[in-house]
Amino acid sequence: MYGEKQMPTNEWTPKRERQYEHIKKSEEVTEGRSEETAKRIAAATVNKTRREKGETKEQKKK
């Protein structure tokens, strides 16, 4: 789609990619969310985890 943001998969490790897919599926199946909402939640969760674990250039500010 035009204007659709892509996941930054080139920055994610295979572990984070698996985490993303697991969260996305869980949000869709268990929580009944739409695919777009599930993608957004999963990406935000993975990115938050990456910041907290120091896997990004900019880490979470306390």
PDB file with SEQRES, HELIX, SHEET and CRYST1 records, atoms N, CA, C and O in Angstrom:
SEQRES   1 A   62  MET TYR GLY GLU LYS GLN MET PRO THR ASN GLU TRP THR          
SEQRES   2 A   62  PRO LYS ARG GLU ARG GLN TYR GLU HIS ILE LYS LYS SER          
SEQRES   3 A   62  GLU GLU VAL THR GLU GLY ARG SER GLU GLU THR ALA LYS          
SEQRES   4 A   62  ARG ILE ALA ALA ALA THR VAL ASN LYS THR ARG ARG GLU          
SEQRES   5 A   62  LYS GLY GLU THR LYS GLU GLN LYS LYS LYS                      
HELIX    1 AA1 PRO A   14  VAL A   29  1                                  16    
HELIX    2 AA2 GLU A   35  GLU A   52  1                                  18    
CRYST1    1.000    1.000    1.000  90.00  90.00  90.00 P 1           1          
ATOM      1  N   MET A   1       0.825  -1.186   0.000  1.00  0.00           N  
ATOM      2  CA  MET A   1       0.000   0.000   0.000  1.00  0.00           C  
ATOM      3  C   MET A   1       0.865   1.244   0.000  1.00  0.00           C  
ATOM      4  O   MET A   1       1.989   1.237   0.504  1.00  0.00           O  
ATOM      5  N   TYR A   2       0.340   2.293  -0.560  1.00  0.00           N  
ATOM      6  CA  TYR A   2       1.044   3.564  -0.580  1.00  0.00           C  
ATOM      7  C   TYR A   2       1.067   4.152   0.825  1.00  0.00           C  
ATOM      8  O   TYR A   2       0.033   4.203   1.491  1.00  0.00           O  
ATOM      9  N   GLY A   3       2.225   4.594   1.278  1.00  0.00           N  
ATOM     10  CA  GLY A   3       2.351   5.207   2.584  1.00  0.00           C  
ATOM     11  C   GLY A   3       2.450   4.228   3.736  1.00  0.00           C  
ATOM     12  O   GLY A   3       2.588   4.640   4.887  1.00  0.00           O  
ATOM     13  N   GLU A   4       2.382   2.935   3.444  1.00  0.00           N  
ATOM     14  CA  GLU A   4       2.471   1.930   4.511  1.00  0.00           C  
ATOM     15  C   GLU A   4       3.909   1.818   4.977  1.00  0.00           C  
ATOM     16  O   GLU A   4       4.825   1.698   4.164  1.00  0.00           O  
ATOM     17  N   LYS A   5       4.106   1.856   6.279  1.00  0.00           N  
ATOM     18  CA  LYS A   5       5.449   1.733   6.840  1.00  0.00           C  
ATOM     19  C   LYS A   5       5.854   0.274   6.877  1.00  0.00           C  
ATOM     20  O   LYS A   5       5.043  -0.607   7.161  1.00  0.00           O  
ATOM     21  N   GLN A   6       7.107   0.039   6.587  1.00  0.00           N  
ATOM     22  CA  GLN A   6       7.649  -1.310   6.617  1.00  0.00           C  
ATOM     23  C   GLN A   6       8.371  -1.530   7.941  1.00  0.00           C  
ATOM     24  O   GLN A   6       8.908  -0.591   8.530  1.00  0.00           O  
ATOM     25  N   MET A   7       8.378  -2.772   8.400  1.00  0.00           N  
ATOM     26  CA  MET A   7       9.125  -3.120   9.599  1.00  0.00           C  
ATOM     27  C   MET A   7      10.614  -2.952   9.313  1.00  0.00           C  
ATOM     28  O   MET A   7      11.065  -3.243   8.206  1.00  0.00           O  
ATOM     29  N   PRO A   8      11.368  -2.497  10.280  1.00  0.00           N  
ATOM     30  CA  PRO A   8      12.813  -2.362  10.078  1.00  0.00           C  
ATOM     31  C   PRO A   8      13.519  -3.701  10.263  1.00  0.00           C  
ATOM     32  O   PRO A   8      14.368  -3.840  11.144  1.00  0.00           O  
ATOM     33  N   THR A   9      13.173  -4.680   9.444  1.00  0.00           N  
ATOM     34  CA  THR A   9      13.685  -6.035   9.628  1.00  0.00           C  
ATOM     35  C   THR A   9      15.185  -6.121   9.453  1.00  0.00           C  
ATOM     36  O   THR A   9      15.813  -7.021  10.012  1.00  0.00           O  
ATOM     37  N   ASN A  10      15.789  -5.203   8.683  1.00  0.00           N  
ATOM     38  CA  ASN A  10      17.236  -5.267   8.507  1.00  0.00           C  
ATOM     39  C   ASN A  10      17.963  -4.957   9.814  1.00  0.00           C  
ATOM     40  O   ASN A  10      19.150  -5.261   9.937  1.00  0.00           O  
ATOM     41  N   GLU A  11      17.285  -4.363  10.785  1.00  0.00           N  
ATOM     42  CA  GLU A  11      17.879  -4.067  12.080  1.00  0.00           C  
ATOM     43  C   GLU A  11      17.510  -5.105  13.130  1.00  0.00           C  
ATOM     44  O   GLU A  11      18.139  -5.158  14.187  1.00  0.00           O  
ATOM     45  N   TRP A  12      16.519  -5.918  12.867  1.00  0.00           N  
ATOM     46  CA  TRP A  12      16.055  -6.905  13.843  1.00  0.00           C  
ATOM     47  C   TRP A  12      16.819  -8.206  13.682  1.00  0.00           C  
ATOM     48  O   TRP A  12      17.119  -8.635  12.568  1.00  0.00           O  
ATOM     49  N   THR A  13      17.127  -8.824  14.805  1.00  0.00           N  
ATOM     50  CA  THR A  13      17.768 -10.133  14.786  1.00  0.00           C  
ATOM     51  C   THR A  13      16.688 -11.189  14.504  1.00  0.00           C  
ATOM     52  O   THR A  13      15.497 -10.902  14.618  1.00  0.00           O  
ATOM     53  N   PRO A  14      17.100 -12.393  14.142  1.00  0.00           N  
ATOM     54  CA  PRO A  14      16.102 -13.458  13.956  1.00  0.00           C  
ATOM     55  C   PRO A  14      15.256 -13.681  15.212  1.00  0.00           C  
ATOM     56  O   PRO A  14      14.071 -13.998  15.119  1.00  0.00           O  
ATOM     57  N   LYS A  15      15.865 -13.516  16.375  1.00  0.00           N  
ATOM     58  CA  LYS A  15      15.129 -13.664  17.631  1.00  0.00           C  
ATOM     59  C   LYS A  15      14.018 -12.617  17.727  1.00  0.00           C  
ATOM     60  O   LYS A  15      12.895 -12.942  18.113  1.00  0.00           O  
ATOM     61  N   ARG A  16      14.318 -11.377  17.384  1.00  0.00           N  
ATOM     62  CA  ARG A  16      13.307 -10.310  17.444  1.00  0.00           C  
ATOM     63  C   ARG A  16      12.237 -10.511  16.372  1.00  0.00           C  
ATOM     64  O   ARG A  16      11.073 -10.176  16.593  1.00  0.00           O  
ATOM     65  N   GLU A  17      12.613 -11.045  15.230  1.00  0.00           N  
ATOM     66  CA  GLU A  17      11.639 -11.350  14.173  1.00  0.00           C  
ATOM     67  C   GLU A  17      10.650 -12.408  14.669  1.00  0.00           C  
ATOM     68  O   GLU A  17       9.445 -12.288  14.448  1.00  0.00           O  
ATOM     69  N   ARG A  18      11.161 -13.440  15.338  1.00  0.00           N  
ATOM     70  CA  ARG A  18      10.282 -14.474  15.902  1.00  0.00           C  
ATOM     71  C   ARG A  18       9.377 -13.888  16.976  1.00  0.00           C  
ATOM     72  O   ARG A  18       8.195 -14.224  17.054  1.00  0.00           O  
ATOM     73  N   GLN A  19       9.934 -13.015  17.798  1.00  0.00           N  
ATOM     74  CA  GLN A  19       9.150 -12.361  18.840  1.00  0.00           C  
ATOM     75  C   GLN A  19       8.013 -11.554  18.210  1.00  0.00           C  
ATOM     76  O   GLN A  19       6.877 -11.607  18.680  1.00  0.00           O  
ATOM     77  N   TYR A  20       8.320 -10.810  17.150  1.00  0.00           N  
ATOM     78  CA  TYR A  20       7.315 -10.015  16.433  1.00  0.00           C  
ATOM     79  C   TYR A  20       6.181 -10.906  15.924  1.00  0.00           C  
ATOM     80  O   TYR A  20       5.007 -10.609  16.141  1.00  0.00           O  
ATOM     81  N   GLU A  21       6.537 -11.995  15.249  1.00  0.00           N  
ATOM     82  CA  GLU A  21       5.528 -12.898  14.689  1.00  0.00           C  
ATOM     83  C   GLU A  21       4.674 -13.518  15.792  1.00  0.00           C  
ATOM     84  O   GLU A  21       3.461 -13.650  15.633  1.00  0.00           O  
ATOM     85  N   HIS A  22       5.289 -13.895  16.897  1.00  0.00           N  
ATOM     86  CA  HIS A  22       4.561 -14.495  18.007  1.00  0.00           C  
ATOM     87  C   HIS A  22       3.558 -13.496  18.610  1.00  0.00           C  
ATOM     88  O   HIS A  22       2.400 -13.840  18.848  1.00  0.00           O  
ATOM     89  N   ILE A  23       4.004 -12.284  18.849  1.00  0.00           N  
ATOM     90  CA  ILE A  23       3.123 -11.260  19.425  1.00  0.00           C  
ATOM     91  C   ILE A  23       1.996 -10.924  18.455  1.00  0.00           C  
ATOM     92  O   ILE A  23       0.841 -10.800  18.862  1.00  0.00           O  
ATOM     93  N   LYS A  24       2.327 -10.777  17.174  1.00  0.00           N  
ATOM     94  CA  LYS A  24       1.312 -10.450  16.167  1.00  0.00           C  
ATOM     95  C   LYS A  24       0.233 -11.527  16.120  1.00  0.00           C  
ATOM     96  O   LYS A  24      -0.959 -11.219  16.124  1.00  0.00           O  
ATOM     97  N   LYS A  25       0.650 -12.781  16.077  1.00  0.00           N  
ATOM     98  CA  LYS A  25      -0.312 -13.882  16.030  1.00  0.00           C  
ATOM     99  C   LYS A  25      -1.168 -13.915  17.292  1.00  0.00           C  
ATOM    100  O   LYS A  25      -2.379 -14.124  17.228  1.00  0.00           O  
ATOM    101  N   SER A  26      -0.534 -13.708  18.422  1.00  0.00           N  
ATOM    102  CA  SER A  26      -1.260 -13.704  19.692  1.00  0.00           C  
ATOM    103  C   SER A  26      -2.301 -12.594  19.733  1.00  0.00           C  
ATOM    104  O   SER A  26      -3.426 -12.814  20.183  1.00  0.00           O  
ATOM    105  N   GLU A  27      -1.943 -11.429  19.277  1.00  0.00           N  
ATOM    106  CA  GLU A  27      -2.883 -10.302  19.265  1.00  0.00           C  
ATOM    107  C   GLU A  27      -4.066 -10.569  18.332  1.00  0.00           C  
ATOM    108  O   GLU A  27      -5.200 -10.204  18.642  1.00  0.00           O  
ATOM    109  N   GLU A  28      -3.798 -11.203  17.198  1.00  0.00           N  
ATOM    110  CA  GLU A  28      -4.869 -11.496  16.241  1.00  0.00           C  
ATOM    111  C   GLU A  28      -5.794 -12.596  16.759  1.00  0.00           C  
ATOM    112  O   GLU A  28      -7.016 -12.448  16.738  1.00  0.00           O  
ATOM    113  N   VAL A  29      -5.207 -13.695  17.222  1.00  0.00           N  
ATOM    114  CA  VAL A  29      -5.996 -14.866  17.606  1.00  0.00           C  
ATOM    115  C   VAL A  29      -6.596 -14.720  18.999  1.00  0.00           C  
ATOM    116  O   VAL A  29      -7.809 -14.837  19.173  1.00  0.00           O  
ATOM    117  N   THR A  30      -5.762 -14.470  19.972  1.00  0.00           N  
ATOM    118  CA  THR A  30      -6.215 -14.434  21.357  1.00  0.00           C  
ATOM    119  C   THR A  30      -7.006 -13.169  21.680  1.00  0.00           C  
ATOM    120  O   THR A  30      -8.060 -13.236  22.312  1.00  0.00           O  
ATOM    121  N   GLU A  31      -6.505 -12.039  21.252  1.00  0.00           N  
ATOM    122  CA  GLU A  31      -7.130 -10.769  21.605  1.00  0.00           C  
ATOM    123  C   GLU A  31      -8.165 -10.301  20.578  1.00  0.00           C  
ATOM    124  O   GLU A  31      -8.929  -9.376  20.851  1.00  0.00           O  
ATOM    125  N   GLY A  32      -8.197 -10.929  19.405  1.00  0.00           N  
ATOM    126  CA  GLY A  32      -9.181 -10.587  18.388  1.00  0.00           C  
ATOM    127  C   GLY A  32      -8.942  -9.253  17.703  1.00  0.00           C  
ATOM    128  O   GLY A  32      -9.890  -8.619  17.241  1.00  0.00           O  
ATOM    129  N   ARG A  33      -7.708  -8.824  17.631  1.00  0.00           N  
ATOM    130  CA  ARG A  33      -7.384  -7.539  17.005  1.00  0.00           C  
ATOM    131  C   ARG A  33      -7.238  -7.698  15.493  1.00  0.00           C  
ATOM    132  O   ARG A  33      -6.987  -8.794  14.993  1.00  0.00           O  
ATOM    133  N   SER A  34      -7.401  -6.585  14.773  1.00  0.00           N  
ATOM    134  CA  SER A  34      -7.213  -6.611  13.322  1.00  0.00           C  
ATOM    135  C   SER A  34      -5.730  -6.822  13.016  1.00  0.00           C  
ATOM    136  O   SER A  34      -4.878  -6.627  13.882  1.00  0.00           O  
ATOM    137  N   GLU A  35      -5.433  -7.219  11.793  1.00  0.00           N  
ATOM    138  CA  GLU A  35      -4.045  -7.479  11.409  1.00  0.00           C  
ATOM    139  C   GLU A  35      -3.198  -6.217  11.531  1.00  0.00           C  
ATOM    140  O   GLU A  35      -2.068  -6.277  12.015  1.00  0.00           O  
ATOM    141  N   GLU A  36      -3.727  -5.085  11.102  1.00  0.00           N  
ATOM    142  CA  GLU A  36      -2.983  -3.827  11.171  1.00  0.00           C  
ATOM    143  C   GLU A  36      -2.679  -3.438  12.623  1.00  0.00           C  
ATOM    144  O   GLU A  36      -1.565  -3.020  12.938  1.00  0.00           O  
ATOM    145  N   THR A  37      -3.665  -3.576  13.491  1.00  0.00           N  
ATOM    146  CA  THR A  37      -3.467  -3.252  14.899  1.00  0.00           C  
ATOM    147  C   THR A  37      -2.468  -4.210  15.523  1.00  0.00           C  
ATOM    148  O   THR A  37      -1.604  -3.797  16.297  1.00  0.00           O  
ATOM    149  N   ALA A  38      -2.584  -5.486  15.191  1.00  0.00           N  
ATOM    150  CA  ALA A  38      -1.662  -6.492  15.723  1.00  0.00           C  
ATOM    151  C   ALA A  38      -0.232  -6.204  15.281  1.00  0.00           C  
ATOM    152  O   ALA A  38       0.699  -6.354  16.073  1.00  0.00           O  
ATOM    153  N   LYS A  39      -0.044  -5.793  14.028  1.00  0.00           N  
ATOM    154  CA  LYS A  39       1.291  -5.455  13.527  1.00  0.00           C  
ATOM    155  C   LYS A  39       1.874  -4.276  14.294  1.00  0.00           C  
ATOM    156  O   LYS A  39       3.045  -4.288  14.674  1.00  0.00           O  
ATOM    157  N   ARG A  40       1.051  -3.259  14.519  1.00  0.00           N  
ATOM    158  CA  ARG A  40       1.502  -2.059  15.220  1.00  0.00           C  
ATOM    159  C   ARG A  40       1.913  -2.385  16.657  1.00  0.00           C  
ATOM    160  O   ARG A  40       2.957  -1.936  17.131  1.00  0.00           O  
ATOM    161  N   ILE A  41       1.085  -3.169  17.341  1.00  0.00           N  
ATOM    162  CA  ILE A  41       1.375  -3.553  18.723  1.00  0.00           C  
ATOM    163  C   ILE A  41       2.642  -4.400  18.789  1.00  0.00           C  
ATOM    164  O   ILE A  41       3.492  -4.185  19.653  1.00  0.00           O  
ATOM    165  N   ALA A  42       2.768  -5.354  17.883  1.00  0.00           N  
ATOM    166  CA  ALA A  42       3.935  -6.240  17.882  1.00  0.00           C  
ATOM    167  C   ALA A  42       5.218  -5.457  17.622  1.00  0.00           C  
ATOM    168  O   ALA A  42       6.218  -5.664  18.308  1.00  0.00           O  
ATOM    169  N   ALA A  43       5.197  -4.565  16.640  1.00  0.00           N  
ATOM    170  CA  ALA A  43       6.383  -3.770  16.326  1.00  0.00           C  
ATOM    171  C   ALA A  43       6.762  -2.869  17.498  1.00  0.00           C  
ATOM    172  O   ALA A  43       7.941  -2.746  17.830  1.00  0.00           O  
ATOM    173  N   ALA A  44       5.783  -2.247  18.117  1.00  0.00           N  
ATOM    174  CA  ALA A  44       6.059  -1.377  19.261  1.00  0.00           C  
ATOM    175  C   ALA A  44       6.653  -2.172  20.417  1.00  0.00           C  
ATOM    176  O   ALA A  44       7.571  -1.702  21.091  1.00  0.00           O  
ATOM    177  N   THR A  45       6.136  -3.364  20.646  1.00  0.00           N  
ATOM    178  CA  THR A  45       6.630  -4.203  21.729  1.00  0.00           C  
ATOM    179  C   THR A  45       8.072  -4.642  21.476  1.00  0.00           C  
ATOM    180  O   THR A  45       8.909  -4.591  22.377  1.00  0.00           O  
ATOM    181  N   VAL A  46       8.354  -5.070  20.258  1.00  0.00           N  
ATOM    182  CA  VAL A  46       9.714  -5.502  19.917  1.00  0.00           C  
ATOM    183  C   VAL A  46      10.679  -4.327  20.032  1.00  0.00           C  
ATOM    184  O   VAL A  46      11.771  -4.474  20.580  1.00  0.00           O  
ATOM    185  N   ASN A  47      10.287  -3.173  19.523  1.00  0.00           N  
ATOM    186  CA  ASN A  47      11.170  -2.002  19.596  1.00  0.00           C  
ATOM    187  C   ASN A  47      11.407  -1.564  21.038  1.00  0.00           C  
ATOM    188  O   ASN A  47      12.512  -1.143  21.382  1.00  0.00           O  
ATOM    189  N   LYS A  48      10.394  -1.657  21.875  1.00  0.00           N  
ATOM    190  CA  LYS A  48      10.552  -1.324  23.291  1.00  0.00           C  
ATOM    191  C   LYS A  48      11.550  -2.291  23.940  1.00  0.00           C  
ATOM    192  O   LYS A  48      12.429  -1.869  24.692  1.00  0.00           O  
ATOM    193  N   THR A  49      11.412  -3.566  23.650  1.00  0.00           N  
ATOM    194  CA  THR A  49      12.322  -4.570  24.198  1.00  0.00           C  
ATOM    195  C   THR A  49      13.752  -4.306  23.743  1.00  0.00           C  
ATOM    196  O   THR A  49      14.688  -4.404  24.536  1.00  0.00           O  
ATOM    197  N   ARG A  50      13.919  -3.973  22.472  1.00  0.00           N  
ATOM    198  CA  ARG A  50      15.252  -3.682  21.943  1.00  0.00           C  
ATOM    199  C   ARG A  50      15.884  -2.497  22.664  1.00  0.00           C  
ATOM    200  O   ARG A  50      17.068  -2.527  22.998  1.00  0.00           O  
ATOM    201  N   ARG A  51      15.089  -1.447  22.904  1.00  0.00           N  
ATOM    202  CA  ARG A  51      15.609  -0.283  23.634  1.00  0.00           C  
ATOM    203  C   ARG A  51      16.028  -0.662  25.048  1.00  0.00           C  
ATOM    204  O   ARG A  51      17.099  -0.277  25.515  1.00  0.00           O  
ATOM    205  N   GLU A  52      15.168  -1.424  25.725  1.00  0.00           N  
ATOM    206  CA  GLU A  52      15.446  -1.807  27.111  1.00  0.00           C  
ATOM    207  C   GLU A  52      16.670  -2.706  27.236  1.00  0.00           C  
ATOM    208  O   GLU A  52      17.379  -2.656  28.241  1.00  0.00           O  
ATOM    209  N   LYS A  53      16.920  -3.524  26.225  1.00  0.00           N  
ATOM    210  CA  LYS A  53      18.057  -4.447  26.248  1.00  0.00           C  
ATOM    211  C   LYS A  53      19.329  -3.812  25.687  1.00  0.00           C  
ATOM    212  O   LYS A  53      20.375  -4.459  25.641  1.00  0.00           O  
ATOM    213  N   GLY A  54      19.247  -2.560  25.264  1.00  0.00           N  
ATOM    214  CA  GLY A  54      20.422  -1.879  24.731  1.00  0.00           C  
ATOM    215  C   GLY A  54      20.794  -2.295  23.331  1.00  0.00           C  
ATOM    216  O   GLY A  54      21.964  -2.215  22.957  1.00  0.00           O  
ATOM    217  N   GLU A  55      19.827  -2.741  22.543  1.00  0.00           N  
ATOM    218  CA  GLU A  55      20.087  -3.211  21.183  1.00  0.00           C  
ATOM    219  C   GLU A  55      19.912  -2.110  20.144  1.00  0.00           C  
ATOM    220  O   GLU A  55      20.026  -2.362  18.944  1.00  0.00           O  
ATOM    221  N   THR A  56      19.635  -0.894  20.599  1.00  0.00           N  
ATOM    222  CA  THR A  56      19.464   0.222  19.673  1.00  0.00           C  
ATOM    223  C   THR A  56      20.485   1.292  19.975  1.00  0.00           C  
ATOM    224  O   THR A  56      21.126   1.275  21.026  1.00  0.00           O  
ATOM    225  N   LYS A  57      20.636   2.223  19.052  1.00  0.00           N  
ATOM    226  CA  LYS A  57      21.553   3.336  19.258  1.00  0.00           C  
ATOM    227  C   LYS A  57      21.046   4.228  20.380  1.00  0.00           C  
ATOM    228  O   LYS A  57      21.824   4.717  21.199  1.00  0.00           O  
ATOM    229  N   GLU A  58      19.738   4.435  20.409  1.00  0.00           N  
ATOM    230  CA  GLU A  58      19.139   5.288  21.439  1.00  0.00           C  
ATOM    231  C   GLU A  58      18.408   4.406  22.440  1.00  0.00           C  
ATOM    232  O   GLU A  58      17.433   3.740  22.091  1.00  0.00           O  
ATOM    233  N   GLN A  59      18.872   4.401  23.670  1.00  0.00           N  
ATOM    234  CA  GLN A  59      18.284   3.543  24.681  1.00  0.00           C  
ATOM    235  C   GLN A  59      17.219   4.296  25.470  1.00  0.00           C  
ATOM    236  O   GLN A  59      17.154   5.525  25.446  1.00  0.00           O  
ATOM    237  N   LYS A  60      16.395   3.535  26.162  1.00  0.00           N  
ATOM    238  CA  LYS A  60      15.305   4.105  26.937  1.00  0.00           C  
ATOM    239  C   LYS A  60      15.832   5.055  27.998  1.00  0.00           C  
ATOM    240  O   LYS A  60      16.786   4.752  28.714  1.00  0.00           O  
ATOM    241  N   LYS A  61      15.189   6.207  28.079  1.00  0.00           N  
ATOM    242  CA  LYS A  61      15.558   7.183  29.094  1.00  0.00           C  
ATOM    243  C   LYS A  61      14.786   6.915  30.356  1.00  0.00           C  
ATOM    244  O   LYS A  61      13.572   6.714  30.315  1.00  0.00           O  
ATOM    245  N   LYS A  62      15.471   6.910  31.474  1.00  0.00           N  
ATOM    246  CA  LYS A  62      14.820   6.616  32.756  1.00  0.00           C  
ATOM    247  C   LYS A  62      14.417   7.880  33.472  1.00  0.00           C  
ATOM    248  O   LYS A  62      13.856   7.818  34.565  1.00  0.00           O  
TER     249      LYS A  62                                                      
END                                                                             
